[in-house]
Amino acid sequence: VAAVKAVPGVRDVTISYSSLAGGGQQISGIYIPGYVGQPSERPSTIENFVTPGYFKTMGMRLLEGRDFDRRDGVQALPVVIINEAFAHRYLAGRNPLGLSYGYSPQHPGVKIIGVIADARTRSPKEPARPMAYRPLQQEMQYARSLEILTDGDPRASMRAVRKAIHDVAPDLPVVDVATLSSRIERTLSQERLLSQVTSFFAFSALLLSCLGVYGLISQSVARRTSEFGIRMALGAHRRDVVSLVLRECFLLLGIGLGLGLSLSLFSTRLLHSLIFGLSSNDPMVLGFAALLTSVVAILAAFRPALRAASVDPSTALRHE
């Protein structure tokens, strides 16, 4: 750790049993005094073992309590820091600081000294699971991950970090060296591809719907040229013809937008579990689609209506 910390550009270094993407080890059947669950339920959590400063290095916010420090050594009282999901699920309505949980009713338990904000570990699509972080120095666990916080681009320090580790421990294999952003990109690659394909089809559907709306409304207005001629021959003004067409257009547009937005909300909820970060009621996207469709529909009705209203009534009456 000291050798890596001496590398130029490295701000902080911590060690953990499992990386953030790995999560940790599943612990089932923990005993939480005061928690009453389902009869067949076995309360469980994911435990990771970390060194002091891990949360700061990983950008995880400490919401309550304190971080691990030198007080949490081998001979000290066993302590733990839990996440929000753990507190909400097992300690709802209680102040978690100072409470304990054990691995059996006879186990003395580990004392909760802090609460951190939730962090998705395996996939951004999965909700945060109950997690507990223990001091690495209090458990006989081997460290598998090295977390490094750098100033500037972390990729610029990778080679120097590898060399520093090799100089101290030549036989220690160093594998899977990557930035946190690249791991997130790797996790989101499938979702990104699905999002691009979905966006392409959504844009194509919007384009086709606009073309269909324009063609249908303009043809419908053009076919009513004789009707408009009769109305003007009976004393209707040109603005009356245009107003009539636009009123009917707005009525159809309102019905179409209502049905379209309802189906959009329903279909987006179905896709919500497949695409991370997809909102089922994004006002910007829905507003843009509704505005574009409205503009196309109004243009489709307005231009033919103006042409029909400008035609001489005698000519319009002969129109077939």
C-alpha positions as CSV (number, residue, x, y, z in Angstrom):
1,V,0.0,0.0,0.0
2,A,2.8,2.4,0.9
3,A,4.6,1.7,-2.4
4,V,1.4,2.4,-4.4
5,K,0.6,5.5,-2.4
6,A,4.1,6.8,-3.3
7,V,3.3,6.7,-7.0
8,P,2.9,10.3,-8.5
9,G,-0.8,11.2,-9.0
10,V,-2.1,8.7,-6.4
11,R,-4.1,10.4,-3.7
12,D,-5.3,7.5,-1.6
13,V,-5.2,3.6,-1.5
14,T,-7.4,1.2,0.3
15,I,-7.8,-2.6,0.5
16,S,-10.9,-4.7,0.4
17,Y,-12.0,-8.3,0.4
18,S,-14.1,-7.7,-2.7
19,S,-14.3,-4.9,-5.2
20,L,-17.4,-2.7,-5.5
21,A,-18.6,-4.7,-8.5
22,G,-18.1,-8.0,-6.7
23,G,-20.1,-6.9,-3.7
24,G,-18.9,-9.4,-1.1
25,Q,-19.9,-12.6,0.5
26,Q,-23.5,-13.6,1.2
27,I,-24.3,-14.2,4.8
28,S,-27.7,-15.9,5.5
29,G,-29.5,-16.4,8.8
30,I,-28.2,-13.4,10.7
31,Y,-29.8,-12.6,14.0
32,I,-31.2,-9.1,14.4
33,P,-32.7,-8.4,17.8
34,G,-36.1,-6.8,17.5
35,Y,-36.6,-7.7,13.9
36,V,-39.7,-9.8,13.2
37,G,-39.9,-11.1,9.6
38,Q,-41.8,-13.9,7.8
39,P,-41.8,-17.3,9.5
40,S,-39.7,-18.8,6.7
41,E,-37.5,-15.8,6.2
42,R,-33.8,-16.0,6.9
43,P,-32.4,-12.5,7.2
44,S,-29.3,-12.1,5.1
45,T,-26.8,-9.5,4.1
46,I,-23.7,-9.2,1.9
47,E,-20.6,-8.6,3.9
48,N,-17.4,-6.9,2.6
49,F,-14.2,-6.3,4.5
50,V,-12.4,-3.0,4.0
51,T,-9.7,-0.8,5.4
52,P,-10.3,2.7,6.8
53,G,-10.8,5.3,4.1
54,Y,-12.5,2.8,1.7
55,F,-15.8,4.8,1.5
56,K,-14.0,8.1,0.8
57,T,-11.9,6.5,-1.9
58,M,-14.9,4.9,-3.6
59,G,-17.0,8.1,-3.3
60,M,-19.6,6.5,-1.0
61,R,-21.3,9.0,1.4
62,L,-21.3,8.3,5.1
63,L,-24.8,9.4,6.3
64,E,-24.5,8.7,10.0
65,G,-21.9,7.7,12.5
66,R,-18.2,7.4,11.8
67,D,-15.8,5.6,9.5
68,F,-13.4,2.9,10.5
69,D,-10.1,4.0,12.1
70,R,-7.2,2.7,14.3
71,R,-9.6,2.1,17.2
72,D,-11.1,-0.8,15.3
73,G,-8.3,-3.3,15.6
74,V,-8.1,-7.0,16.3
75,Q,-8.6,-6.7,20.0
76,A,-11.4,-4.0,19.8
77,L,-15.1,-4.6,19.9
78,P,-16.3,-6.0,16.5
79,V,-18.0,-3.2,14.6
80,V,-19.8,-2.8,11.3
81,I,-21.1,-0.1,8.9
82,I,-24.4,-0.9,7.2
83,N,-26.0,0.7,4.1
84,E,-29.4,2.3,3.8
85,A,-31.1,-0.8,2.5
86,F,-30.0,-2.8,5.5
87,A,-31.3,-0.1,7.9
88,H,-34.7,0.3,6.1
89,R,-35.3,-3.5,5.8
90,Y,-34.2,-4.7,9.2
91,L,-34.1,-1.6,11.5
92,A,-37.0,0.4,10.2
93,G,-38.1,3.1,12.7
94,R,-35.0,2.6,14.9
95,N,-31.8,4.5,15.2
96,P,-29.2,2.0,13.9
97,L,-26.2,3.5,15.6
98,G,-25.3,1.4,18.6
99,L,-27.5,-1.5,17.7
100,S,-26.0,-4.9,16.9
101,Y,-26.6,-8.0,14.8
102,G,-25.1,-11.5,15.1
103,Y,-24.8,-14.7,13.2
104,S,-26.9,-16.6,15.8
105,P,-28.8,-15.8,18.9
106,Q,-25.8,-16.9,20.9
107,H,-23.3,-14.8,18.9
108,P,-22.3,-11.6,20.8
109,G,-22.9,-9.6,17.6
110,V,-21.2,-6.7,15.9
111,K,-22.0,-3.1,16.8
112,I,-23.3,-0.7,14.1
113,I,-21.2,2.5,14.1
114,G,-22.2,4.0,10.8
115,V,-24.6,4.1,7.9
116,I,-23.6,4.8,4.3
117,A,-25.6,5.6,1.2
118,D,-26.7,2.7,-1.0
119,A,-24.5,1.7,-3.9
120,R,-25.5,-0.8,-6.6
121,T,-22.8,-3.4,-6.7
122,R,-23.6,-6.1,-9.3
123,S,-25.8,-4.2,-11.8
124,P,-27.3,-0.7,-12.0
125,K,-30.7,-2.4,-12.8
126,E,-30.8,-4.2,-9.5
127,P,-32.1,-2.4,-6.4
128,A,-29.6,-1.9,-3.6
129,R,-29.4,-4.9,-1.3
130,P,-28.6,-5.0,2.4
131,M,-24.9,-4.7,2.8
132,A,-22.5,-4.6,5.8
133,Y,-18.9,-3.5,5.8
134,R,-16.5,-4.9,8.4
135,P,-13.0,-3.8,9.2
136,L,-10.5,-6.0,7.4
137,Q,-8.2,-6.0,10.4
138,Q,-10.8,-7.6,12.6
139,E,-11.4,-10.6,10.4
140,M,-9.0,-13.3,9.0
141,Q,-9.9,-12.5,5.4
142,Y,-7.5,-12.2,2.6
143,A,-7.6,-9.0,0.5
144,R,-8.4,-9.4,-3.1
145,S,-8.8,-5.8,-4.3
146,L,-6.9,-2.6,-4.2
147,E,-8.8,0.6,-4.6
148,I,-6.8,3.6,-5.8
149,L,-8.0,7.3,-5.9
150,T,-5.9,9.4,-8.3
151,D,-5.6,13.1,-9.2
152,G,-6.5,13.5,-12.9
153,D,-6.9,10.6,-15.4
154,P,-6.5,7.3,-13.5
155,R,-5.4,5.5,-16.7
156,A,-2.2,7.6,-16.6
157,S,-1.1,5.9,-13.4
158,M,-1.9,2.3,-14.2
159,R,1.6,1.4,-15.5
160,A,3.3,3.0,-12.6
161,V,1.0,1.3,-10.1
162,R,1.7,-2.1,-11.7
163,K,5.5,-1.4,-11.5
164,A,5.2,-0.4,-7.8
165,I,3.4,-3.6,-6.9
166,H,5.9,-5.7,-8.9
167,D,8.9,-4.1,-7.2
168,V,7.5,-4.9,-3.8
169,A,6.0,-8.3,-4.6
170,P,7.3,-9.8,-7.9
171,D,5.4,-13.0,-7.5
172,L,2.1,-11.3,-6.8
173,P,-0.2,-11.5,-9.9
174,V,-1.9,-8.3,-10.8
175,V,-5.1,-8.9,-12.8
176,D,-8.1,-6.9,-14.0
177,V,-6.7,-3.5,-13.5
178,A,-9.4,-1.1,-14.6
179,T,-11.0,2.2,-13.8
180,L,-14.3,2.4,-12.1
181,S,-15.9,4.2,-15.1
182,S,-14.7,1.4,-17.5
183,R,-16.2,-1.2,-15.3
184,I,-19.5,0.7,-15.3
185,E,-19.3,0.9,-19.1
186,R,-18.7,-2.8,-19.3
187,T,-21.7,-3.5,-17.1
188,L,-23.9,-1.1,-19.1
189,S,-22.8,-2.3,-22.5
190,Q,-25.9,-4.5,-23.0
191,E,-28.2,-1.9,-21.8
192,R,-26.5,0.7,-24.0
193,L,-27.0,-1.4,-27.1
194,L,-30.6,-2.1,-26.2
195,S,-31.1,1.6,-25.6
196,Q,-29.7,2.5,-29.0
197,V,-31.8,-0.1,-30.8
198,T,-34.9,1.1,-28.9
199,S,-34.1,4.7,-29.8
200,F,-33.7,3.9,-33.4
201,F,-37.1,2.2,-33.6
202,A,-38.7,4.9,-31.5
203,F,-37.4,7.6,-33.9
204,S,-38.5,5.5,-36.9
205,A,-42.0,5.1,-35.4
206,L,-42.2,8.8,-34.7
207,L,-41.2,9.7,-38.2
208,L,-43.6,7.2,-39.8
209,S,-46.4,8.4,-37.6
210,C,-45.8,12.1,-38.6
211,L,-45.7,11.1,-42.3
212,G,-49.0,9.1,-41.8
213,V,-50.7,12.0,-39.9
214,Y,-49.6,14.5,-42.5
215,G,-50.8,12.4,-45.4
216,L,-54.1,11.3,-43.9
217,I,-55.1,14.8,-42.7
218,S,-54.0,16.6,-45.9
219,Q,-55.9,14.0,-48.1
220,S,-59.0,14.2,-45.9
221,V,-59.1,18.0,-46.2
222,A,-58.4,18.0,-49.9
223,R,-61.3,15.6,-50.5
224,R,-63.7,18.0,-48.8
225,T,-63.0,20.8,-51.4
226,S,-66.6,20.4,-52.7
227,E,-68.0,20.7,-49.2
228,F,-66.0,23.9,-48.6
229,G,-67.3,25.3,-51.9
230,I,-70.9,24.7,-50.9
231,R,-70.3,26.3,-47.5
232,M,-68.7,29.4,-49.2
233,A,-71.5,29.5,-51.8
234,L,-74.0,29.6,-48.9
235,G,-72.2,32.6,-47.3
236,A,-69.4,31.1,-45.2
237,H,-66.2,33.1,-45.1
238,R,-62.8,31.7,-45.8
239,R,-61.8,32.0,-42.2
240,D,-64.9,30.0,-41.2
241,V,-63.6,27.1,-43.5
242,V,-60.1,27.3,-42.0
243,S,-61.5,27.4,-38.4
244,L,-63.8,24.4,-39.1
245,V,-60.8,22.3,-40.4
246,L,-58.6,23.3,-37.5
247,R,-61.3,22.6,-34.9
248,E,-61.7,19.1,-36.3
249,C,-58.0,18.7,-36.5
250,F,-57.5,19.6,-32.8
251,L,-60.3,17.2,-31.8
252,L,-58.6,14.3,-33.6
253,L,-55.2,15.4,-32.4
254,G,-56.4,15.4,-28.8
255,I,-57.8,11.9,-29.0
256,G,-54.7,10.6,-30.8
257,L,-52.3,12.2,-28.3
258,G,-54.3,10.9,-25.3
259,L,-54.2,7.4,-26.7
260,G,-50.6,7.6,-27.8
261,L,-49.3,9.0,-24.4
262,S,-51.3,6.3,-22.5
263,L,-49.8,3.5,-24.7
264,S,-46.3,5.2,-24.3
265,L,-46.5,5.2,-20.5
266,F,-47.6,1.6,-20.5
267,S,-44.9,0.3,-22.9
268,T,-42.2,2.3,-21.1
269,R,-43.1,0.6,-17.8
270,L,-42.6,-2.7,-19.5
271,L,-39.2,-1.7,-20.7
272,H,-38.2,-0.1,-17.4
273,S,-36.8,-3.4,-16.1
274,L,-34.7,-3.9,-19.2
275,I,-33.1,-0.4,-19.6
276,F,-31.3,1.2,-16.7
277,G,-32.2,4.9,-16.2
278,L,-35.3,4.8,-18.3
279,S,-38.0,7.0,-16.9
280,S,-41.6,6.0,-17.5
281,N,-42.8,9.7,-17.4
282,D,-40.0,11.8,-18.9
283,P,-41.8,15.1,-19.6
284,M,-39.1,16.3,-22.0
285,V,-39.4,13.2,-24.3
286,L,-43.2,13.0,-24.1
287,G,-43.5,16.7,-24.6
288,F,-41.2,16.7,-27.7
289,A,-43.1,13.9,-29.3
290,A,-46.5,15.5,-28.6
291,L,-45.3,18.9,-29.9
292,L,-43.8,17.5,-33.1
293,T,-47.0,15.5,-33.8
294,S,-49.1,18.5,-33.1
295,V,-47.1,20.8,-35.4
296,V,-47.2,18.2,-38.2
297,A,-51.0,17.7,-37.8
298,I,-51.7,21.4,-37.8
299,L,-49.5,22.0,-40.9
300,A,-51.2,19.0,-42.6
301,A,-54.6,20.6,-42.0
302,F,-53.8,24.3,-42.4
303,R,-52.2,24.3,-45.8
304,P,-54.9,22.3,-47.6
305,A,-57.6,24.3,-45.8
306,L,-56.0,27.6,-47.0
307,R,-55.9,26.2,-50.6
308,A,-59.5,25.1,-50.4
309,A,-60.6,28.4,-48.9
310,S,-58.9,30.3,-51.7
311,V,-60.5,28.4,-54.5
312,D,-63.5,30.1,-56.2
313,P,-66.7,28.5,-55.0
314,S,-67.8,27.7,-58.6
315,T,-64.6,25.9,-59.2
316,A,-64.8,24.1,-55.9
317,L,-68.3,22.9,-56.7
318,R,-67.1,21.3,-59.9
319,H,-64.2,19.6,-58.0
320,E,-64.5,15.8,-57.7
